[in-house]
């Protein structure tokens, strides 16, 4: 029973991280701003960092099952 929350959290983190990376890549391919009012390089760095961090957290949750 303890693996249920880990599976849910792992799935949520992994889906969010992957979605953030795909969204950021799509914005970059269309040369659209990732975040308004922020330097483009800073916005891309934070978005990619957060996406990778959430993916890693999701994989870590799955590995704890």
C-alpha positions, -999 to 999 in steps of 0.1 A, spaced: 0 0 0 29 24 5 38 23 -32 5 39 -43 15 75 -33 50 70 -48 35 58 -81 11 88 -82 38 113 -73 63 98 -98 37 99 -126 27 135 -118 63 148 -116 73 129 -147 44 141 -168 48 177 -156 86 177 -163 82 161 -197 54 186 -206 75 215 -195 104 204 -216 82 198 -247 65 232 -242 98 250 -238 112 233 -270 80 242 -289 83 278 -278 120 279 -288 113 263 -322 87 290 -330 110 317 -317 83 327 -292 91 340 -257 92 314 -230 82 340 -203 71 375 -208 90 403 -191 121 381 -185 154 378 -204 150 350 -230 182 333 -218 171 334 -182 136 321 -190 150 292 -211 175 283 -184 150 282 -156 124 263 -177 149 237 -188 163 234 -153 128 229 -138 118 204 -164 149 183 -158 145 186 -121 109 174 -122 118 145 -145 146 135 -122 123 137 -92 97 115 -110 123 89 -118 135 90 -82 100 84 -70 96 54 -93 129 40 -82 117 40 -46 88 16 -53 
